[in-house]
Amino acid sequence: MPAAWQAAKQRGQLWHGVWDHHGTKAPNAQGTGVLLESDSGTTARIAFVGKDHQPVEDVGTIRIDPDAPNASEPGMGYAGGIGWDAGTSDYTAFIYHPVNGEAAAWVWRLYLWDRHARKLSLVASNPVDSAGRPLRSGYVQPKLTTRYLYWIQAAPDTTGWGGSQLMRYALATGETKVLYRGLTESFVAYNDQLLYTAIAPNAPRPQPTDTNGPPERVVAIDQDTGAPTTLPAGLTIAADRPNYVISNGDLIVWTTDQVIRAWRPSWGKSVTLVPSGPSWPDGQRLQISGPTYPALYGHFLVWDAGGVFVLDLTTGTFAQLAQGSRVAGEETTDGMVSIQEYSNPTGNQVAASYQWDQYLFSLQGLPNLPACGH
């Protein structure tokens, strides 16, 4: 990184050498701490923790039922996906998994933290079948707008390909509504629209030779009314079967296990921002793995790929922010990135031998990455 970027990273260091198996999540609205969950016995405490591992904003406690189905040992639950209200920073939504291991993906609770009312509410929990067993699903990733909280959860399979449904929770009224039921894998709020992938009409039943999943389409609806709207021209999300989609109101960015693509109105088409495999020899040389969880901060795109990387969309240059790290949470209004960097100087594979550094890296006001010479 350029010197100004390196200095910004060091200014944002919160602590060093504190290891926690739960990991840290998104920053708070003030940019002074990151969400951290810790549990002991039958209680999990949720708080934003800042400089020198000191609490800066208490969120609340969650009761853990050790006798519940699939319950893990005390101290082994953890906070998972998280969503930010980037428009006003009034709310934070997060997933709490009372279990770990394979069952964690489909055993979850969705909580909403109202920062002004100082209120922590349970919005939803994992669906179950007639016998009370959790319906299996991928990890739930909640997303907040200024008016709604959205997420995808499991549903009974009516397609043969799997079942899921797109949910909406109204912040003003507390009403929960199913927007789509069938099979959906990703969604994004784009200005007044909500765009989501859906199984194509009249899709055939799966065959033993099918490995890529069913044909999909993208549906556009009005966020408030749910009425169909016109899909932006040239947007080809469905062709990639993306697992994560974001937008800043201009760019729409999505990721698969291999690539990051984007669309904007002025382009009128989808383009590849981060390639992979033989088409990107630099990525192979630098051992950059598949991209996950992109986030947009102005003209900077941040993503995780066996390290935290940033792409300057104005110069086409990318740099590595940290090694062995991960991006946690959504974009914030001031461009805060939560980074947990670790190293293993001794080579010992015991977790306690790792050295950890927690950063809150602010991209606000940083200079552009220098343009490449070719």
N, C-alpha and C positions, 0 to 999 in steps of 0.2 A: 504494500500500500504506500501511497505518497505520505510524506511526513505529516501533513495536516490530518490525514486520516488516522495515522498511528497515534498522534497526540489525542485525538478525539476518543479513541478506544481506551487509552490509559486514563483519561479523565472520567470515563464511565465505569471504571472498575468498582464493584460494590464490595466484594470480599475475595479472599484467597484461602484455599485449603479446607473449606467446609464441604464435606461430601454428604449428600443426601440421596438415597435411592429413588425418591419420588421425583426429583428434578424440579426445575423452576419453570414458570410459565410467563404469561404476558405482563407488561408493566402496568402500573396504576396510572390514573389520569394525570397526576402531577409529575410523572416520570422520576419518582424518588424510590421506587421499589418494584419488585416482581412478585407475582403470586406464588405462594409456597404452601403446601399441605403437609401437615405432620399429625400423626395419630398415635394414640397410646390407649390401650384398654378398649373402651367402648366409645371413645370420642375422637373425632378428627377435627383439628383446628385449621381454619383457612385464614390466611393473612397475607398482606403485601409486606415483604421484607426488603430493607434497604441497606444502606452503608453499614459495613461491619456486621451484617446479619441481624440488624436490629429491626423489629416490627415498626412500620410507619403507618399502616392502616389495617385495623382488625376487621375481618369480614364476618366471622362467626364460627360456630361449631356444628358438626354433623354427628348425629348419633349412629354408632355402628352396632348392628345386631349380630353378635357372634353365632347365634343359632339360625340365622337365615340360610336358605339354600345357597350353596356355592360360596359360603362365607370363607374368607381367608383368615389366617392367623392375625391376632392383634398387631398393628403396626405395619401391615402389608397392603393396605388399600392405597390408592393414589388418585390425584387429580389428573384428568386427561385433557380432552379437547377444550378449547376456550374461544370465546368470541368477544369482540370489542364493539362498543358503540362509538365508532371513530368520529361520528358527526358531532356529538356533544359530550361524550365521555361520561354520561350519566349512569351507565350500566356496564356490568361485566357478567357474562354468562360462562359457566364452566361445567364440565362433566366430572362427576366423582364416581370412581369405580370402587365399590366395597370389596372387590376381589382382585386377584392378580392371576397371571397365567393365561391360558388359552381362553378361559371363560370371560375374561375382563372385557372383551370387545362387545359382548352382548348382555353384560350385567352392568347397569349404569344408572345414575341419577343426574338429571339436568337441573342446575340451580341458577338463579338469577340474583345478582347483588345490585340493589338500588342504592347508589352512593349517597343520594340526598336524603332519602328516608331512613338510611342506615338499616335496611331490611334485607335479609337473606330468605329467599322463597324457593321451595321445591316446585319446579314447573312440570316435570315429567319424569318417568322412570321407564325402564325397559319393558316392552310388551311381553306377555307370556301366552302360552297355549292353554287349551282347556284343562290340562293337567297341572298348570302352574309353572311349567318349565319355560325359561327365557327363550324367545325366538332368536335364532342365530342371525348375526349381522356383522357388518364391518364396524369400525370405530366411529362413534357419533362425533361430528364436528359442527357445533352450533355457530351461527353467524347472526350478528345484530345489525339492524339499521336503526335509524332514529325513531321508528314506529313499531318495528316488529322484531321478533326473534324467530329464526328459521332453523330447522334441522331435518335430517333424514333418519327414520327409524325402521326397524324390521316390521314386516306385515306377512300374513299368510300368503303362500305362493299360489297365485292363480294363473301364472304364465308358463310354468315349467322351468323357467330360467332363474327363479328366485323372486322374493317379494319384498317390497319396501314401500314407504309412503313419505311424502313431503309434508311437513308440519309447519304451522304458523301460529305463533303466540302474540297477541296484541298487547303491547306494553301499557296502553291506556286503560283497557278494560279487563285484561286477564283472560280473554277468550282464546281457547285453543281450537284450531280448525285444521282438518285434513284438506290440503290443496290438490293432492294427486295420490292415487293408490294404484299400484301395478308393479313397476320396476323403475326406479330412478337411482342414479349414482352420484350426481353432482348438480349444483345449482349456484346461481349468483344473482344478487340484487344489482340491477343496472338502471340507475336513475329511478323512474317510476315503475319500471318493469321488473319482473322476476323471470329469469330464464332458467330452465331446468331440462335435463336430459330425461327422456322417457322411452320405453320400449316402443318400437314402431308398430303402427296399427297392422293387424293381421300377421304379426310375426309368427313364423312357423315354430312348432315345438322343437326343443333341442334334440340333436342327433348325437350318437356316440363320437362322431368325427368332429363335432363343433368344439373349438378351443378358444374362440375369440368372443364368445358371448353373442347375444341377440343383436339384430339391427336396431339402431337407435335414431331418434330425431331430437331436435331441440324445440321446446315449447316456450312461447312468450306470453305472459299474462300480466295484467295490471296488478300491482301489489295490493291495492286497497280493495278492488272489486272482484278480482280473480277472473275478470273477463279476458278472452283472448286478445292479444295485440299483435302488431306486425313484427316479425323477427327481423333484426338488423341485417341488411344486405351483405353478403359475402362472409358471414360468420359460419364457420364450419366446425363447431365444437363437436358435434355428434360423431363425426368421422374418426375422432381420436379416442372416444370413450374415456373422457378425462376423469380423474379421481379428485380433482380440486380445481376450483375456478374462483377468481377474484376480479374486482374491478374498482377503479377510482372514478367512475363516471365518464371516462373517455376510453381508456384502454380496458379491454377484457383479456385476462391472462389465464391460461389453463395449463395443467401439467398432467402428463401420464407417467408411467414408470420410466420412460426413456427421454422425453423431450418436454420443453416449455414452448408453447405457441401463444400468439397474441393477435388481437384484432382491434382496430380503431376505425371510427367513421371516415377519417380522412384517407385511410388506406383503401377501404372498401374490400378488403380481403384479409385472410389469415396468413400470418408469416411465422417462421420458426425463429425464436430468440435464442434458445439454448438447444443445440442438437446433441447427438450422442453417437456412439459406435464409430464405424469407419468414416462416416461423414464429418467427424470432428476429431482429427488427429491430435489437436492440442489437448482436448479433454482426455484422450487416452494416455497421452504422455504424462499428464498431470494426475492421472488416476482419479478423475472426477467420476463419481458414481451417479446413479439415477437421481434426478431432481425431485425434491419434495417441498411442500408448503411454501410456495412463492409469496412474497409480500411486496407491495408497491409503496414507494415514498417519493412523490413527485416523479422525477425522471430516473429514479433509481429502482432497480428490481433486485430484491434480495431473495436468495433461495438456499436450501440446504442440500448438500450432495457429498457426504463424507467430509464436510467442512462447510463453512458459511461463506458464500460468494455474493458479490454485488456486481450488477451490470449497469453501466451508465448508458441509458438509451439515446443520449445525444451524441456521444462519441463512439459508441460500439465497443468500448473497452470494459473488461471485467477484471476484478481483483478478488483475492481471498481475504476475508475479514478475520477469520480465525480457523485454526486447525482442530479437528476432532470435536466439532461443536454442533450445535443445532439452533435453529431459529424457533422461538416459541411464541405463539399468539399471532394475532392479526396486526395490521398496520395501525398506528396511532397518529393523531393529528400533528404531532411534532416529529414524527419519524423515528421513534424510539424502537430499537431492536434489542430483544433480550437474547443474550448469547451466553451459553455455558461452555467454557473451553476447558479441556482436560489434557493432561500429559501423563506419561508413564516413564519417568526418568530411570527407575530401577529395573524396568522390564518385568517386574513381578506382576502376575495376573490377578492378584488379590485386590479387591475393590479398594481397600483401605490404603493401598500403596499409590493410588492415583492422586495427582495434584489437580485441584479444581479452581477455576477462576470464573466468577460471575460478573458479567458486564451489562450495562445499559448503554448501548451505542446509539448516539443521536446523529442522524444524517442531516439534520437541519443546518443549513448554512455551509455545508462542506463544498469545497471546489469540485468541479467536474474531474473525473479521471482523465488523464492525458490521452489524447488520441494516439492510436498506434500509427507507426510509420508506413504501413503497407495497406 
